[in-house]
Amino acid sequence: MSSASVTHRTIVHRALPGRIALLEFSEAHEQNPFSRARMRELRQLLRTLDNDDEVNCVVLYGGPGRSFGAGGDFHEVSEFDGGDEVDDWIDDITDLYATLAGISKPVVAAVDGYAIGVGLQIMLCCDYRIGSSRAQLIMPEFKIGIACTFGGYLLETVVGRSVMQRMLFTCEPWDAERALDDRLVHEVVGPDELLDHALARARAIASYTPTAVRATRPRINQPCLAGLERIRVEGKIAHRQAFAAGEARERMRRIIGKA
């Protein structure tokens, strides 16, 4: 497959040799917040790639010198007051995570800079996670004033209850070595090596018998998918309550300089 690239609204899709699709987040703040439009865009790209027989593995990457994803877009979320907009937002989040976990193609996350909130949760939906030595992983929802139903569920599912509890109730950053120790990432490499290493890992995965991989991935992820659908319902209730309390709006507005 020849190398080619297509820029969508906020994501660059590069088709690389070795049957690899590189999705590079672009055209946004250097910390890569995830707006609802970006979540929908990523979801649609993943669905398209799942139906592409020329793709055997997908790599998600924040871009050179850019964070993997610094949470949701506070310019959007800071306007929430606990109404129907919360349900729509939760649907976008659930649909993205379920697509990431449910497609038949393996997904590798190349994580540099910050992976916070939604960004960390996207990372946790991937099959193989490689962090740069300067990566910082944070689940700060309680400090911001919002519920953490998805974060709690994914952390417990992927790395275990004790790590989940510590991340949620301390809101502390996990540096790369701590993330490796707690199995949040599978490998840590230098920032300059990150993308090349992730692509090499993806090429190895892409070389496996495609029918074997595609017949396996959706099935081993089925319990996670069922859990995400349960959290879709519970998350709407919890986030409505949290946003209605009003503190999240005030704190987010202070962060983005609106207050």
C-alpha positions in Angstrom: 0.0 0.0 0.0 1.5 3.3 -1.0 1.8 6.2 1.5 -1.0 8.7 1.2 -2.7 11.2 3.5 -6.0 12.9 3.8 -6.8 15.8 6.1 -10.3 15.7 7.6 -11.6 18.5 9.8 -9.3 17.9 12.7 -7.6 14.6 12.0 -5.0 13.7 9.4 -5.4 10.1 8.1 -2.2 8.7 6.6 -2.2 5.3 4.8 1.2 3.9 5.4 3.1 0.8 4.0 2.5 -2.4 5.9 -1.3 -1.9 5.9 -1.2 0.7 8.7 -3.6 3.7 9.1 -2.1 6.5 11.1 -4.7 8.9 12.6 -2.9 12.1 13.7 -4.9 14.7 15.6 -4.4 18.2 14.1 -5.7 21.7 13.6 -6.6 22.3 17.3 -5.0 23.5 20.5 -1.6 21.8 21.0 -3.0 19.9 24.0 -5.7 18.3 21.7 -9.0 18.7 23.5 -11.8 16.5 22.2 -14.8 18.4 21.1 -18.0 16.6 20.2 -17.3 17.2 16.5 -13.8 15.6 16.9 -15.2 12.6 18.7 -17.7 12.1 15.9 -15.0 12.5 13.3 -12.8 10.0 14.9 -15.7 7.5 15.3 -16.6 7.8 11.6 -12.9 7.4 10.5 -12.6 4.2 12.6 -15.8 2.8 11.1 -14.5 3.5 7.6 -11.1 1.9 8.4 -12.8 -1.2 9.8 -14.4 -1.8 6.4 -11.1 -1.2 4.5 -9.4 -4.5 3.6 -6.2 -2.6 3.0 -5.9 -1.7 6.7 -4.8 -4.3 9.3 -3.9 -1.9 12.2 -4.7 1.6 13.3 -2.4 4.0 15.2 -3.7 7.0 17.1 -1.2 9.9 17.7 -1.5 13.4 18.9 1.0 14.8 16.4 4.7 16.0 16.8 5.2 17.7 20.1 1.5 17.7 20.8 -0.5 16.0 23.6 -2.5 12.9 22.9 -5.6 14.5 24.4 -6.2 16.9 27.2 -9.8 15.9 27.9 -13.1 17.3 26.6 -13.4 20.8 25.1 -14.2 23.1 28.0 -15.5 25.7 25.7 -18.4 23.3 25.0 -18.7 21.5 28.3 -18.6 24.7 30.5 -21.9 25.6 29.0 -23.7 22.5 30.3 -26.3 23.0 33.1 -27.4 19.4 33.6 -30.1 19.2 30.8 -30.5 17.3 27.6 -27.1 18.5 26.3 -25.5 16.2 28.8 -27.3 13.2 27.4 -26.1 14.1 23.8 -22.6 14.5 25.0 -22.6 11.2 26.8 -24.0 9.5 23.7 -21.1 10.9 21.6 -18.6 9.7 24.2 -20.1 6.2 24.5 -20.4 5.8 20.7 -16.7 6.7 20.3 -15.5 4.4 23.0 -17.7 1.6 21.8 -16.4 2.0 18.2 -12.8 2.0 19.4 -13.4 -1.2 21.4 -15.7 -2.8 18.9 -14.0 -2.6 15.5 -12.2 -5.7 14.2 -8.9 -3.9 13.6 -6.4 -3.5 16.5 -5.6 0.0 17.6 -2.2 1.2 19.0 -2.1 4.5 21.0 1.1 6.6 20.8 0.9 8.9 23.8 3.0 12.0 24.2 2.3 14.9 26.6 -1.0 14.9 28.4 -3.7 12.2 28.3 -6.4 13.6 30.6 -10.0 12.6 31.1 -11.5 11.8 27.7 -8.0 11.5 26.2 -7.0 9.0 28.8 -10.2 7.1 28.3 -9.6 6.9 24.6 -6.2 5.6 25.3 -7.6 2.9 27.5 -9.9 1.7 24.7 -6.9 0.9 22.6 -5.2 -2.6 22.4 -1.6 -1.5 22.8 -0.4 1.7 24.5 3.0 3.2 24.1 3.9 6.3 26.2 6.7 8.8 25.7 9.0 9.4 28.7 7.3 12.8 29.1 3.7 11.5 29.1 1.4 12.6 31.9 -1.8 10.7 32.6 -4.5 12.3 34.7 -8.1 11.5 35.6 -9.1 14.9 37.3 -12.9 14.7 37.0 -13.6 15.0 40.7 -11.3 18.1 41.0 -13.1 19.7 38.1 -16.5 18.9 39.5 -17.9 16.3 37.1 -18.7 12.6 37.5 -16.2 9.9 36.4 -18.3 6.9 35.5 -16.5 6.1 32.2 -13.1 6.7 33.7 -13.8 4.6 36.7 -15.2 1.8 34.6 -12.4 1.7 32.0 -9.6 2.0 34.6 -11.0 -0.9 36.7 -11.5 -3.0 33.5 -8.1 -2.4 32.0 -5.7 -2.0 35.0 -7.7 -2.9 38.2 -9.7 -1.5 41.1 -6.8 -0.3 43.2 -5.2 1.9 40.5 -8.7 3.2 39.5 -9.4 4.2 43.1 -6.1 6.0 43.5 -6.4 7.9 40.2 -10.0 9.0 40.8 -9.6 10.0 44.5 -6.2 11.7 44.3 -6.6 13.3 40.8 -2.8 13.1 40.7 -0.7 12.9 37.5 0.9 9.6 36.6 4.2 10.1 34.9 5.4 7.6 32.3 7.3 5.3 34.7 4.4 5.2 37.1 2.0 4.5 34.3 4.3 1.6 33.1 4.4 0.2 36.7 0.6 0.3 36.9 0.1 -1.2 33.4 -1.6 1.9 32.0 1.0 1.7 29.2 2.8 -1.3 27.8 6.0 0.4 26.9 7.8 3.7 27.4 10.2 5.2 24.9 11.8 8.6 24.3 9.7 11.3 22.7 11.7 11.3 19.5 11.3 7.5 19.2 7.6 7.4 20.0 6.0 7.5 16.6 8.5 5.2 14.9 8.2 2.7 17.7 4.4 2.7 17.6 4.5 2.2 13.8 6.9 -0.6 14.1 4.7 -2.3 16.7 1.7 -1.7 14.4 3.5 -3.2 11.4 4.2 -6.4 13.5 0.5 -6.6 14.5 -0.6 -5.9 10.9 1.6 -8.9 9.8 -0.5 -11.4 11.7 -3.2 -13.4 9.9 -5.9 -10.8 9.5 -8.9 -13.2 9.7 -7.5 -14.5 13.1 -7.2 -11.0 14.5 -10.5 -9.7 13.2 -12.4 -12.8 14.4 -10.9 -12.3 17.9 -10.9 -8.6 18.8 -14.6 -7.9 18.9 -15.2 -11.1 21.0 -12.5 -10.4 23.6 -13.9 -6.9 23.9 -17.5 -7.9 24.2 -17.6 -7.6 28.1 -16.2 -4.1 27.8 -18.7 -3.1 25.2 -21.6 -4.4 27.4 -20.2 -2.4 30.3 -19.9 0.8 28.2 -23.6 0.5 27.3 -24.5 0.2 30.9 -22.3 3.2 31.7 -24.1 5.1 28.9 -27.3 5.0 31.0 -25.6 5.5 34.4 -23.3 8.2 33.1 -26.2 10.4 31.9 -27.8 10.3 35.4 -24.5 11.0 37.2 -23.3 13.7 34.8 -26.7 15.5 34.9 -26.5 15.7 38.7 -22.9 16.9 38.6 -23.4 19.6 36.0 -26.7 20.7 37.7 -24.7 21.4 40.9 -23.0 24.2 39.0 -19.4 23.9 40.3 -18.1 22.3 37.1 -19.2 25.2 35.0 -17.5 27.7 37.3 -14.2 25.7 37.4 -14.1 25.1 33.7 -14.7 28.7 32.9 -11.9 29.8 35.2 -9.6 27.3 33.5 -10.3 28.7 30.0 -10.4 32.3 31.2 -14.2 33.0 30.9 -14.8 33.6 34.6 
